[in-house]
Amino acid sequence: MTRLHMLDTDISSYIIKRRSHAIEAKLSEIPPSYVCISAVTRAELLYGLKLLPPGHRLHVAVRRFLRNVRTLPWDAEAADYYADICHQLVSSGQPIGELDMMIAAHSLSAGAALVTNNTRHYSRIEAPLTLVNWAEAPAVAPEEQTKAPEDHSEPISPEGDQEPPESASGDVPSAVETPRRRE
């Protein structure tokens, strides 16, 4: 059985901008009904559009992506997970961004693997969060891996994780162009 995959904002951005053939290849392997984003990621993407001029090419690409990838609504269970994650990270002096904590909580409440290129800071979360990094080379990381709590002491670089190389096209890959029912 295929597991639900929640795309983080950074991976969504890579898909929208076609920045990584490896990410597009992984996305094409997952049935569309098993791919989603959090309402928080949707908000981040739409806010990003507000910062761009109206005629910017990303307006079309982001709107196409949002039409074709299911957005899960934020709910009470996600809020409960968020409270636990926020308390754990702030109490330990290792906070990450508020929106990232909300996305992680949403992934946990949905029972989804979180697809992200920000595994370093998400690995600080003690909850059994399954992290998947489609931007890493297959020889370096397995397709899916549940992070271990002992990874909390790993230093964080100020730039975050490395971005995959940018591709020439700005269109959304065909793997996400199949319309899906919105819930």
Backbone hydrogen bonds, N-H to C=O, Kabsch-Sander energy under -0.5 kcal/mol:
donor,donor_aa,acceptor,acceptor_aa,energy
5,H,34,Y,-2.8
6,M,4,L,-0.5
6,M,113,A,-2.9
7,L,5,H,-0.6
7,L,36,C,-3.0
8,D,115,V,-2.9
12,S,8,D,-2.4
13,S,9,T,-2.3
14,Y,10,D,-2.1
15,I,11,I,-2.2
16,I,12,S,-2.8
17,K,13,S,-2.7
18,R,14,Y,-0.6
18,R,15,I,-0.7
19,R,14,Y,-2.7
24,E,20,S,-1.9
25,A,21,H,-2.4
26,K,22,A,-2.2
27,L,23,I,-2.7
28,S,24,E,-2.0
29,E,25,A,-0.7
29,E,26,K,-1.1
30,I,26,K,-0.6
30,I,27,L,-1.2
34,Y,31,P,-2.7
35,V,32,P,-1.6
36,C,5,H,-2.4
37,I,70,R,-2.3
38,S,7,L,-0.5
39,A,72,L,-1.3
42,R,38,S,-2.1
43,A,39,A,-2.2
44,E,40,V,-2.3
45,L,41,T,-2.6
46,L,42,R,-2.5
47,Y,43,A,-2.5
48,G,44,E,-2.2
49,L,45,L,-1.5
50,K,46,L,-1.4
51,L,47,Y,-0.9
51,L,48,G,-0.7
52,L,49,L,-1.6
56,H,53,P,-2.0
59,H,56,H,-1.7
61,A,57,R,-1.5
62,V,58,L,-3.0
63,R,59,H,-1.9
64,R,60,V,-2.3
65,F,61,A,-2.3
66,L,62,V,-2.7
67,R,63,R,-1.7
68,N,64,R,-1.5
69,V,65,F,-1.6
70,R,35,V,-0.7
70,R,68,N,-0.5
72,L,37,I,-3.0
72,L,70,R,-0.5
79,A,75,D,-2.0
80,D,76,A,-2.2
81,Y,77,E,-2.2
82,Y,78,A,-2.5
83,A,79,A,-2.2
84,D,80,D,-1.7
85,I,81,Y,-2.8
86,C,82,Y,-3.2
87,H,83,A,-2.2
88,Q,84,D,-2.5
89,L,85,I,-2.7
90,V,86,C,-2.6
91,S,87,H,-2.4
92,S,88,Q,-1.4
93,G,90,V,-1.2
94,Q,89,L,-2.8
101,M,97,G,-2.2
102,M,98,E,-2.1
103,I,99,L,-2.3
104,A,100,D,-2.5
105,A,101,M,-2.3
106,H,102,M,-2.3
107,S,103,I,-2.5
108,L,104,A,-2.3
109,S,105,A,-2.6
110,A,106,H,-2.0
111,G,107,S,-0.7
111,G,108,L,-0.9
112,A,107,S,-2.5
113,A,4,L,-2.7
114,L,130,T,-3.2
115,V,6,M,-3.0
115,V,113,A,-0.7
116,T,114,L,-0.7
116,T,132,V,-2.7
122,Y,118,N,-1.8
123,S,119,T,-1.9
124,R,121,H,-1.3
125,I,122,Y,-1.8
129,L,127,A,-2.9
131,L,129,L,-0.6
131,L,145,Q,-1.3
132,V,114,L,-2.7
134,W,132,V,-0.6
136,E,133,N,-0.9
140,V,137,A,-1.7
141,A,137,A,-1.7
145,Q,131,L,-1.4
147,K,129,L,-1.1
147,K,145,Q,-0.6
151,D,148,A,-1.8
152,H,149,P,-1.6
153,S,150,E,-0.6
154,E,151,D,-1.6
160,G,157,S,-1.5
167,S,18,R,-0.9
176,V,173,P,-1.7
177,E,174,S,-1.6
180,R,67,R,-0.6
